[in-house]
């Protein structure tokens, strides 16, 4: 049984930790709880700020659901179409066709409690915001939490707060390092970058391996706020 608890960190299995940033006093408070020598795969997930008032108050519940339903669910994407065109795709959740039914059912306590319970456990089936691989979790997560980081900026623009998201860490002992030799992050790569198997002449094989693993994970799981899927 998945037990998220009310604390900042939950141990979901051997070398698997789930952090709920909404319960942390600050970014530093979170970072202090990340093992300093761990590396591996990490993923950011959406958090829903659920309170008892939502369960008790039909109007607040309805407003909460409308707000969550109308947030952008992915980063805008663009691509060139030969010979001389460019197409842009962006999220549009502005129109939810079943608002009247939602408003009606929001008055039923059983419905409200069922939806809220599902949302609390939704990390089991929701798409991640972002998936990556790092030699050192603490260094990488600190970079994401910077107020001007590309990922945080994209999420803010879509109405999501990275500072309240959920963070899943899966340790890979082969990655454990106290120092990071290369900071790979799809956020920092151009959309026009096409050579996925060669980074630059100074990149080591280890650097290329780390980048390739991120590309594979992004292609397999389509994290919604990753710019480039390999």
C-alpha positions as semicolon CSV with decimal commas, in nm:
position;residue;x (nm);y (nm);z (nm)
1;X;0,000;0,000;0,000
2;X;0,130;0,344;-0,091
3;X;0,155;0,560;0,219
4;X;0,253;0,915;0,136
5;X;0,208;1,041;0,489
6;X;0,212;1,404;0,595
7;X;0,589;1,445;0,611
8;X;0,837;1,585;0,363
9;X;0,989;1,249;0,273
10;X;0,849;0,897;0,244
11;X;1,047;0,579;0,176
12;X;0,859;0,387;-0,092
13;X;1,111;0,106;-0,119
14;X;1,480;0,031;-0,102
15;X;1,661;0,335;-0,244
16;X;1,331;0,501;-0,349
17;X;1,233;0,828;-0,182
18;X;0,933;1,053;-0,240
19;X;0,954;1,419;-0,135
20;X;0,649;1,642;-0,093
21;X;0,776;1,997;-0,125
22;X;0,445;2,140;-0,007
23;X;0,539;2,026;0,345
24;X;0,890;2,175;0,339
25;X;0,951;2,514;0,500
26;X;1,200;2,609;0,229
27;X;1,414;2,471;-0,052
28;X;1,704;2,440;0,191
29;X;1,485;2,234;0,422
30;X;1,420;1,993;0,136
31;X;1,780;1,979;0,016
32;X;1,901;1,891;0,366
33;X;1,694;1,573;0,343
34;X;1,843;1,456;0,011
35;X;2,139;1,218;0,062
36;X;2,451;1,406;-0,042
37;X;2,608;1,116;-0,233
38;X;2,306;0,971;-0,413
39;X;2,256;0,971;-0,789
40;X;2,015;0,804;-1,027
41;X;1,677;0,879;-1,185
42;X;1,449;1,155;-1,060
43;X;1,103;1,275;-1,160
44;X;0,888;1,577;-1,076
45;X;0,512;1,529;-1,031
46;X;0,211;1,754;-0,992
47;X;0,087;1,831;-0,643
48;X;-0,271;1,910;-0,545
49;X;-0,317;2,133;-0,241
50;X;-0,597;1,943;-0,069
51;X;-0,747;2,074;0,254
52;X;-1,039;1,969;0,472
53;X;-1,234;2,272;0,349
54;X;-1,246;2,118;0,001
55;X;-1,415;1,812;0,140
56;X;-1,663;2,013;0,346
57;X;-1,748;2,304;0,116
58;X;-1,909;2,231;-0,225
59;X;-1,834;2,579;-0,361
60;X;-1,466;2,569;-0,267
61;X;-1,437;2,219;-0,410
62;X;-1,592;2,327;-0,739
63;X;-1,366;2,632;-0,767
64;X;-1,062;2,418;-0,684
65;X;-1,148;2,162;-0,952
66;X;-1,211;2,428;-1,218
67;X;-0,877;2,591;-1,136
68;X;-0,690;2,260;-1,166
69;X;-0,874;2,151;-1,480
70;X;-0,795;2,473;-1,666
71;X;-0,420;2,482;-1,599
72;X;-0,188;2,409;-1,891
73;X;-0,084;2,046;-1,887
74;X;0,221;2,063;-2,114
75;X;0,487;2,298;-2,249
76;X;0,419;2,467;-2,587
77;X;0,598;2,299;-2,877
78;X;0,692;2,414;-3,224
79;X;0,842;2,249;-3,529
80;X;0,932;2,337;-3,885
81;X;0,735;2,198;-4,178
82;X;0,917;2,201;-4,508
83;X;0,950;2,389;-4,728
84;X;0,875;2,714;-4,541
85;X;0,629;2,667;-4,256
86;X;0,628;2,640;-3,880
87;X;0,357;2,486;-3,664
88;X;0,304;2,561;-3,294
89;X;0,106;2,349;-3,049
90;X;0,007;2,462;-2,702
91;X;-0,213;2,340;-2,420
92;X;-0,571;2,465;-2,415
93;X;-0,775;2,355;-2,114
94;X;-0,986;2,670;-2,107
95;X;-1,309;2,489;-2,191
96;X;-1,419;2,191;-1,981
97;X;-1,748;2,074;-2,137
98;X;-1,892;1,913;-1,824
99;X;-1,882;2,207;-1,585
100;X;-2,255;2,191;-1,512
101;X;-2,235;1,825;-1,419
102;X;-1,927;1,890;-1,208
103;X;-2,105;2,174;-1,026
104;X;-2,403;1,949;-0,957
105;X;-2,200;1,654;-0,830
106;X;-1,977;1,883;-0,624
107;X;-2,269;1,913;-0,384
108;X;-2,239;1,542;-0,302
109;X;-1,990;1,470;-0,020
110;X;-1,915;1,118;-0,144
111;X;-1,820;1,255;-0,485
112;X;-1,596;1,523;-0,333
113;X;-1,419;1,277;-0,105
114;X;-1,371;1,023;-0,384
115;X;-1,211;1,276;-0,619
116;X;-0,984;1,417;-0,349
117;X;-0,866;1,072;-0,244
118;X;-0,785;0,986;-0,605
119;X;-0,590;1,311;-0,651
120;X;-0,386;1,242;-0,338
121;X;-0,271;0,909;-0,488
122;X;-0,246;1,032;-0,848
123;X;0,133;1,004;-0,855
124;X;0,067;0,637;-0,933
125;X;-0,073;0,715;-1,278
126;X;-0,006;1,077;-1,374
127;X;0,252;1,185;-1,631
128;X;0,558;1,340;-1,466
129;X;0,636;1,704;-1,527
130;X;0,997;1,614;-1,594
131;X;1,226;1,308;-1,581
132;X;1,604;1,319;-1,557
133;X;1,916;1,137;-1,447
134;X;2,190;1,285;-1,233
135;X;2,515;1,182;-1,072
136;X;2,424;1,387;-0,767
137;X;2,060;1,450;-0,678
138;X;2,129;1,734;-0,438
139;X;2,320;1,939;-0,696
140;X;2,065;1,878;-0,970
141;X;1,757;1,946;-0,759
142;X;1,912;2,267;-0,626
143;X;1,955;2,386;-0,986
144;X;1,589;2,310;-1,066
145;X;1,469;2,496;-0,756
146;X;1,652;2,817;-0,844
147;X;1,392;3,087;-0,895
148;X;1,510;3,152;-1,252
149;X;1,561;2,790;-1,361
150;X;1,412;2,708;-1,705
151;X;1,194;2,428;-1,566
152;X;1,056;2,639;-1,283
153;X;0,985;2,924;-1,524
154;X;0,792;2,699;-1,763
155;X;0,586;2,553;-1,481
156;X;0,509;2,899;-1,337
157;X;0,386;3,015;-1,676
158;X;0,146;2,719;-1,684
159;X;0,015;2,785;-1,333
160;X;0,212;2,509;-1,158
161;X;0,439;2,571;-0,859
162;X;0,756;2,361;-0,857
163;X;0,804;2,462;-0,496
164;X;0,499;2,252;-0,406
165;X;0,551;1,962;-0,644
166;X;0,631;1,600;-0,561
167;X;0,982;1,469;-0,627
168;X;1,064;1,101;-0,672
169;X;1,424;0,983;-0,638
170;X;1,535;0,634;-0,747
171;X;1,893;0,568;-0,649
172;X;2,133;0,404;-0,892
173;X;2,445;0,310;-0,698
174;X;2,650;0,320;-1,016
175;X;2,579;0,694;-1,034
176;X;2,663;0,782;-0,675
177;X;2,916;1,064;-0,670
178;X;2,994;1,347;-0,432
179;X;3,102;1,561;-0,728
180;X;2,931;1,613;-1,062
181;X;3,154;1,617;-1,367
182;X;2,885;1,724;-1,611
183;X;2,553;1,900;-1,570
184;X;2,319;1,757;-1,829
185;X;1,974;1,905;-1,845
186;X;1,741;1,902;-2,143
187;X;1,623;2,248;-2,031
188;X;1,952;2,396;-2,145
189;X;1,958;2,242;-2,492
190;X;1,825;2,416;-2,800
191;X;1,510;2,280;-2,964
192;X;1,708;2,271;-3,285
193;X;1,976;2,044;-3,139
194;X;1,957;1,727;-3,349
195;X;2,272;1,528;-3,275
196;X;2,160;1,327;-2,972
197;X;2,461;1,093;-2,974
198;X;2,736;1,356;-2,979
199;X;2,748;1,645;-2,731
200;X;3,084;1,806;-2,803
201;X;3,449;1,711;-2,845
202;X;3,525;1,753;-2,475
203;X;3,237;1,535;-2,349
204;X;3,339;1,206;-2,195
205;X;3,166;0,877;-2,267
206;X;3,013;0,902;-1,920
207;X;2,868;1,244;-2,006
208;X;2,716;1,108;-2,325
209;X;2,574;0,809;-2,139
210;X;2,400;1,034;-1,886
211;X;2,252;1,250;-2,163
212;X;2,136;0,945;-2,359
213;X;1,962;0,794;-2,057
214;X;1,768;1,120;-2,005
215;X;1,669;1,116;-2,372
216;X;1,552;0,753;-2,348
217;X;1,344;0,821;-2,037
218;X;1,191;1,132;-2,194
219;X;1,101;0,945;-2,513
220;X;0,947;0,654;-2,320
221;X;0,744;0,849;-2,064
222;X;0,678;1,184;-2,237
223;X;0,717;1,413;-1,935
224;X;0,488;1,704;-2,003
225;X;0,729;1,993;-1,937
226;X;1,042;1,851;-2,097
227;X;1,129;2,061;-2,403
228;X;1,291;1,793;-2,612
229;X;1,227;1,417;-2,632
230;X;1,571;1,303;-2,734
